[in-house]
Amino acid sequence: MLHAHALPIDVVPTSQLLVRIHRTANGPLFFGTGMDCRFQDPAQTFGVCYFGESDAASFAETFLRIVGVRSVSQAALAARAFSSVALTRELRVVDLHGPGLARVGTTAAVATVYPYDIPNAWAAALHDHPEQPDGLRYRCRHDSDEMALALFDRSAAALSVDSTSRMTDDAARLAALLDRWGLGMTT
């Protein structure tokens, strides 16, 4: 039983800036429920907001979901923004990578399997654990060099939006991301 064991908790320091790529209509700190996302609560009792520890992590989680994608549409980019998010306190997250996987009794598939029934169940169990973590840290599904966080809505007060800009307004930042994976841009 998961609740009988200590969780592999890692601390995200207040010095860590998180990156979020989000729909401009939702705003940067949108804790969604009921969506078809990896670590959503199947019972919809809590919300989850997704972040990257870098621009590349957020981009991979947002735009590389379709295997084999070779381009991103200008419309998709124009509908989204980059936000840098500062922490007002340290976050306690469950490490769902490396040795943390064996400690909770799962494999790396928990962050890569689709459909999301299994990751959703893990999110609910980890959210309800007596240690009350703020969220989960996992390797990005489409770029395993990068790390992402799924933060539970209980962490909302620890998050402060530092800056937001439309993705299409920062040409150099966007070009670096497209170049990383050899992606083109379509109209």
Buried (B, 14 or more C-beta within 10 A) or exposed (E): EEEEEEBBBBEBEEEBBBBBBBEBEEEBBBBBBEEEBBBBBEEEEBBBBBBBBBBBBBBBBBBBEEEEEEEBEEEBBEBBBBBBBBBEEBBBBBBBBEEBBEBBEBEBEBBBBEEBEBBBBBBBEBBEBEEEBBBBBBBBBBBBEBBBBBBBBBBEEBBEEEEBEBBBEBEEEBEEBBEEBEBEBEE
